[in-house]
Amino acid sequence: MASAAGSSNVMLAIHEKKTTATDLYRPLRLYIASVYSEREAAAADDDLTVVRDLRAAVEQPSLPDPSSLEQRRDALLAYARALALVEPRFPISTDRAHVHSLTFTWHDAFKGNKKCALASVHLEKAAVLFNLGAVYSQIALAADRSTDVGIKTACGAFQSAAGTFAWLRESGVAAKAVAAGATTVDITPECAGMLEKLMLAQAQECFFEKVIGGGKPPALCSKVARQVGIFYEEAYAALSAPPLSQHFDKTWVSHVQLKAAQFYADACYRYSLDLHQKEEIAEEIARLKIGMSALADAKKAAKGVAAQLLDSVNKLESNMKTNLERAMKENDRVYLMRVPAAGSLGALPAASLVKPTSLAEVLDASKERLFSSLVPDGSMKALSKYTEMVDNIIRTQAEKLQQASEITRVRLKEMDLPDSILSLEGNITLPLDLKEDVEAVQISGGPAGLESELQQLRDFSRVNQELLVQTEELLQKEANEDAQFRTQFGSRWTRPQSSTLTKNIQDRLNLFASNLKRAADSDSLIERGVKENYPLMSVLDKRPIESALPSISRPIMSLDGNEDAIVGALKQSLRQLESLGAQRAGLEDMLKEMKRKDDILPKLMAGVGSHDDLFKKEMAKYDPICADIADNIEAQEQLLLQIQAQNEQFAAVFNLEDYKAARERCYKQITAAVAKYREFKKNINEGLNFYVTLQEAIGKIKQQCSDFIMTRNIQCREMIEDVQRKLAGFSFSSSGHSSMQRNASVPPDQSSPSPPPHAQAPYASPPGVDSRPGYSQPEPRPAYSQPYPPSYGAPAQQPPYGAPHPSQYQQPAHQAPPGHYYGQPAYPGWRGPYYNAHQSQQSAPYPQPPYNAPGAYPPHQSNYYRPQ
């Protein structure tokens, strides 16, 4: 670690890793000679020398002066690019056939007595990148930050250092080095991440010095200082965690910890200055106390830090103490504000002005020429060159052909050809996208089919309304019977009134009724909209839709009668143009076929003559087809000029401008009709989904009412028996039971046949069948003529669509479904399928859903069927 005090702040630089001398020349040359050939080894001699010299330059220690550091930086960059070219060509690794007698040795930058020696190019690359980041940090530390140029240089170098350590970590070089067996901690991904944050902290610190020196507002200075502290805090967190916690010298840890506290306190101090200007004295006092507390804690743990850093911290602490005393006096005498607790204050704002500089460009080795001649065989190299030449011809000629076809397409479209000729002959077509839209509308029924869907809406609305009325009648009948028994038995009838138990259900029924009312209003809007817009949409019902388009008509009066000749000449030219297009397609296929059959490898292997002469001779066979392509393109250009002149004459005779205007108006009308149809279709589908979902929700409520009434019947019977026992004054027996049956209309004897349990009429009975529940009798009964309605215990209807029998009342016969209660709204938030997969659909009179609804209403945002 190296440190320097620029301005008043102490910063750190990283020492380079040290290495031992390694000869790359001999091992790499031996490898080339053994794997390739001695000739290739000799050809690569210059490249091997360059790599050896680059490695030797890296082995030399660097000098501290700025010019030497910049040269050192350039040398490391050049060697890093060379390693990028060496890696794929030479297997310098212990896990495969590798270059023999080549081992790299590097010492730990922070603990020089530790070193790692490996035959791994990954260790070499990681060490070089580490040293590059270290040199960047030294360049930054050597800059004179008392000047603007020096601050800019230091800030840029620190960001480049951060970028280098980030590249070491993010590119996977550090991880590969560790995987290869590197044992020094300094090139681990964790250490690279810590150094990245440390360099960013010091780069941000340079900006802080600049804004302070420039007299920027305290609020801005506070944000910059806070970000400096955040970077230092992240670096300190990495230093405190394995594997770095036991590796670095304590002065490093103390320095970073104290820096983090210093800049947090400085942010509090600058922020308090801004608060003082705004006369927010209470928060100013709190912020100053928090910052001073952080400084005090950090100073206790600071050991071995630079004296300049301690002086800077003490000066900051003194300034904060002075401002705190002043603020407290002003608050006690003038403002009398309550100082907020530290935990109630928000986090200080931060502004990051730095980021790691990307090294992708300076490390790009794609333009380097080292070892470019190393290929398995010289003939393969020549073949690759020849193949590239052929590919270039094929690509160039194919581009010319495609460009010619595109020119034809654009020019014909500008002249409205051949559409105008087809229109004259009655072969009118819509644009493809518009035609697809119209076909989709017609497949879905078209405007004429909207009436049947509107009728479905009306049917569903009616069925839902009937279900709702039936459910309300069930509750009302049960309430009337309960009132009758309450009058009959007086105070002895102690069970709760029906109205208190069914309030939640009644509220939901009222909600359903309100939703049905709004839905009916929406249905009316849809019907009115369909009626008003039907004249516009009716064009979509025409089949074929092209019959709605205008056509070109022959002129009423002809001066010279040459209309047919004009049309014939134009059609002939269009046929010639089509023939040229087919010829181009054939020429392109010929080019590809020639390339497929072109194999000169046997000639190359024979070694007769030079490669260049062979290439020239072989490439000449492509000249005729290239000439044919040029002739085709020239003929097309002449023909297009001829077609343009003929089309102008055709347009003048047949008044094409009026036809085009009428056709565009028709296109717009059809487009508007499709849009309006889709709007109504969407609204109708939303309505159908709404009614399907609501129908099942009401059906479930009706089933809950049936279960509730069945439970109340059981309670009623038991209570009547209990009341009668008390009135008679003796236990229930067979004789007593008969006596009470004669005198008080008690239930029939248990020996008599009983109706099947828990059955009830369906929601909507067929015409002519009474849909009322069996226990509800509308005619009045004499007092004590019968203790409960004749049908108590009669079968109740099974739940709709196979649903369970929920009950939440006293002595429930069945358990309510999980998460359900009567006060829970079933609309619009109710969820669930409206078909049950395990039971067949309930039969008529309900209309079947037109399709599966995706979920409970509303499935889409819409102006229709939206509950208020």
PyMOL commands that set and color helices and strands:
alter all, ss='L'
color gray80, all
select helices_A, chain A and resi 25-35+38-43+45-59+66-89+121-142+148-170+173-180+185-187+189-213+218-239+250-277+281-301+307-335+342-344+378-414+419-424+432-443+447-492+498-501+503-541+545-548+563-597+601-606+611-654+656-728+734-744+800-802
alter helices_A, ss='H'
color red, helices_A
select strands_A, chain A and resi 2-6+9-13+104-107+115-118
alter strands_A, ss='S'
color yellow, strands_A
deselect
rebuild
show_as cartoon
